[in-house]
Amino acid sequence: MKHVVIIGAGMGGLATALQLRYKGFRVTVLEKQARPGGRSNIIQERGFRVDIGPTILVMKDEFERTYRAFGEDINQRLDFIQLDPNYRIYYHDGTHLDLYSNMAQLAEEIEKVEPGSRERLFRFIGAGARKYELGMDFVDRNFDAITDLANPIAGMRLWQTQAHQNLYAQVAGFFNHNDKLTKAFSFHSMFLGLSPFDALAMYSLITYADLALGMWYPRGGIYRIIEDMVELSEKMGVEIRTNSPVDQICIEQQRVTGVRLASGEFIPADLVISNADLPYTYRKLIDPTHRPHFPDRKIERMQYACSGYILYLGVDKVYPHARHQALYFSADYRANLDAIFKTYTLPAEPSFHLNIPTVSDPSLAPPGHSLIYVLAPMPNLQADIDWEQSAPIVRNQLLGTLEKLIDPEIRRHIVWERQYLPTDWETDVNATLGTAFGSLAQGFFQSSYFRPHNKDRHIRGLYFVGQGTYPGIGMPMVMISSRLVTERVVSEWQ
Ligand SMILES: Cc1cc2nc3c(=O)[nH]c(=O)nc-3n(C[C@H](O)[C@H](O)[C@H](O)COP(=O)(O)OP(=O)(O)OC[C@H]3O[C@@H](n4cnc5c(N)ncnc54)[C@H](O)[C@@H]3O)c2cc1C
């Protein structure tokens, strides 16, 4: 039986482990942290259970397909709640807009902002559907040669949808240049580490996926998925070793022989799949003599995604008027994005993602309490920001805005609090430059065929899974990545 070692028990590592075990491989997963999950980890303290990173999922069908690939039905194992509205958008002028998945309700909402925009919304959604179809042609497949990109139908769709245009400008065209609606229908590219002012219009496919395919939350939080995969690993015979950081991928004659742990232990393997950040894996785990095709200067030239500051609050109060999920757009939205993506400076007034999961799932906090998660996108560690000094400033700004949006007395009600800094992503999961959602920004030249591939063609037996390889960032993409690498490994090693 071939032995596969997987470096990292992130969602991608676990999903691949289960699929390969199901196909008959012996699988060992080595995780540096004390608990599996990677970016999808958890803090459990004082009766609060908070997801550290991802909080909601879209493209639920990708999770269903992945579970089916190891013989399980995710809907039988976890209890999903559909959020509707998906988000409440708070604007700095005190107004708000609810983004519903229900199209009739959504149309009603946006009519209040810009009368006559109903028709424009339907046209925008239709164009989003075509971009989604176009995108999936390049997302759900392994690439071997650049000619794999040649696809006449996709070319026609690209032309029809003008997906190569600028995202913000194209969305503005749909909504009569109404600033509020343009922001509400274009911010999603930030989840891929791209400013909507710089991203391709192609990425309104994420907005489409959010609105048309729905937004889901597993009761108990995203970490329930990790817990479930760990439980299945035990049942199916996948070995997961935590507190086991890998120090080196061992290679002889350009062929993987195993890995060496930081403890010095050597673990032999027929093949190694790294779920750790891809640029980190090349730079830190593979001796430069084995990778003239992937030198440090190539790693340095790559475009890296943004990071984030997160504040987690437990408060002794409930907020029935609040939504499970919201966004706040600061007064100078453009300056905020430029600080994150262009000037690498601390934003003067941060925009943020607000998640209050206890609105739908009170089990995450003691009775009568709420859990509040505030994620403010920040520049990655290329920025010269001293986080020890800056964190209290950002915390104070975020609390100041929460006083306006949620509760003027919120500070008095905080009974538990934690934060997560850009430096923590680097320390905890070896995220290159402390990048949060994923390491490599998803610009055109770091997407599909142009993103690093899931197989190293110069080192036999070395593969990748997760956000660093294709298709890219976010849990649904990571699910697809796990299926693609499994397909490759099975076809080449079985
Ligand atoms: C704040 C935040 C919010 C997000 N929100 C969402 C969301 O709402 N929806 C969504 O779909 N996505 C979201 N994402 C993105 C999503 O979480 C990630 O894209 C996805 O979880 C990445 O999974 P992965 O398997 O590729 O890798 P990771 O989760 O990065 O896992 C990699 C694993 O490798 C381990 N590792 C690293 N180096 C070593 C080593 N040397 N030895 C052993 N182990 C090692 C790490 O500890 C880690 O466990 C969010 C991310 C963040 C950070």
The ligand as a MOL file (V3000), in Angstrom:
LIG
                    3D

  0  0  0     0  0            999 V3000
M  V30 BEGIN CTAB
M  V30 COUNTS 53 58 0 0 0
M  V30 BEGIN ATOM
M  V30 1 C -10.0740 35.5380 8.9070 0
M  V30 2 C -10.4400 34.6190 7.7870 0
M  V30 3 C -11.7470 34.5800 7.3360 0
M  V30 4 C -12.0940 33.7380 6.2910 0
M  V30 5 N -13.4000 33.6630 5.9190 0
M  V30 6 C -13.7780 32.7320 5.0060 0
M  V30 7 C -15.1540 32.4590 4.8090 0
M  V30 8 O -16.0140 33.0080 5.5060 0
M  V30 9 N -15.4770 31.5400 3.8470 0
M  V30 10 C -14.5330 30.8670 3.1100 0
M  V30 11 O -14.8850 30.0490 2.2550 0
M  V30 12 N -13.2150 31.0710 3.3450 0
M  V30 13 C -12.8210 31.9750 4.2760 0
M  V30 14 N -11.4950 32.1310 4.5840 0
M  V30 15 C -10.4840 31.4230 3.7750 0
M  V30 16 C -10.2990 29.9690 4.1890 0
M  V30 17 O -10.2720 29.8640 5.5850 0
M  V30 18 C -8.9890 29.4220 3.6520 0
M  V30 19 O -8.8240 29.7320 2.2770 0
M  V30 20 C -8.9040 27.9140 3.8420 0
M  V30 21 O -9.3040 27.5530 5.1450 0
M  V30 22 C -7.5070 27.4460 3.5990 0
M  V30 23 O -7.4320 26.0670 3.8560 0
M  V30 24 P -6.1500 25.2290 3.4610 0
M  V30 25 O -6.4730 23.7960 3.6870 0
M  V30 26 O -5.6680 25.5960 2.1250 0
M  V30 27 O -4.9470 25.6950 4.4000 0
M  V30 28 P -4.7200 26.1720 5.8810 0
M  V30 29 O -5.9780 26.3630 6.6180 0
M  V30 30 O -3.7820 27.3030 5.8130 0
M  V30 31 O -3.9630 24.9080 6.5440 0
M  V30 32 C -2.5990 24.6770 6.3950 0
M  V30 33 C -2.1460 23.8170 7.5620 0
M  V30 34 O -0.7620 23.4970 7.4200 0
M  V30 35 C -0.1650 23.5580 8.6960 0
M  V30 36 N 1.2960 23.7000 8.5390 0
M  V30 37 C 1.9640 24.7690 8.0220 0
M  V30 38 N 3.2950 24.5210 8.0340 0
M  V30 39 C 3.4600 23.2820 8.5490 0
M  V30 40 C 4.5870 22.4750 8.8130 0
M  V30 41 N 5.8450 22.8840 8.5360 0
M  V30 42 N 4.4190 21.2560 9.3660 0
M  V30 43 C 3.1660 20.8060 9.6440 0
M  V30 44 N 2.0410 21.5330 9.4330 0
M  V30 45 C 2.1970 22.7550 8.8730 0
M  V30 46 C -0.8150 24.7560 9.3450 0
M  V30 47 O -0.6560 24.7850 10.7260 0
M  V30 48 C -2.2690 24.5510 8.9080 0
M  V30 49 O -2.9600 23.7270 9.8140 0
M  V30 50 C -11.1100 32.9370 5.6570 0
M  V30 51 C -9.8050 32.9470 6.1300 0
M  V30 52 C -9.4760 33.7700 7.1940 0
M  V30 53 C -8.0920 33.7250 7.7250 0
M  V30 END ATOM
M  V30 BEGIN BOND
M  V30 1 1 1 2
M  V30 2 1 2 3
M  V30 3 2 2 52
M  V30 4 2 3 4
M  V30 5 1 4 5
M  V30 6 1 4 50
M  V30 7 2 5 6
M  V30 8 1 6 7
M  V30 9 1 6 13
M  V30 10 2 7 8
M  V30 11 1 7 9
M  V30 12 1 9 10
M  V30 13 2 10 11
M  V30 14 1 10 12
M  V30 15 2 12 13
M  V30 16 1 13 14
M  V30 17 1 14 15
M  V30 18 1 14 50
M  V30 19 1 15 16
M  V30 20 1 16 17
M  V30 21 1 16 18
M  V30 22 1 18 19
M  V30 23 1 18 20
M  V30 24 1 20 21
M  V30 25 1 20 22
M  V30 26 1 22 23
M  V30 27 1 23 24
M  V30 28 2 24 25
M  V30 29 1 24 26
M  V30 30 1 24 27
M  V30 31 1 27 28
M  V30 32 2 28 29
M  V30 33 1 28 30
M  V30 34 1 28 31
M  V30 35 1 31 32
M  V30 36 1 32 33
M  V30 37 1 33 34
M  V30 38 1 33 48
M  V30 39 1 34 35
M  V30 40 1 35 36
M  V30 41 1 35 46
M  V30 42 1 36 37
M  V30 43 1 36 45
M  V30 44 2 37 38
M  V30 45 1 38 39
M  V30 46 1 39 40
M  V30 47 2 39 45
M  V30 48 1 40 41
M  V30 49 2 40 42
M  V30 50 1 42 43
M  V30 51 2 43 44
M  V30 52 1 44 45
M  V30 53 1 46 47
M  V30 54 1 46 48
M  V30 55 1 48 49
M  V30 56 2 50 51
M  V30 57 1 51 52
M  V30 58 1 52 53
M  V30 END BOND
M  V30 END CTAB
M  END
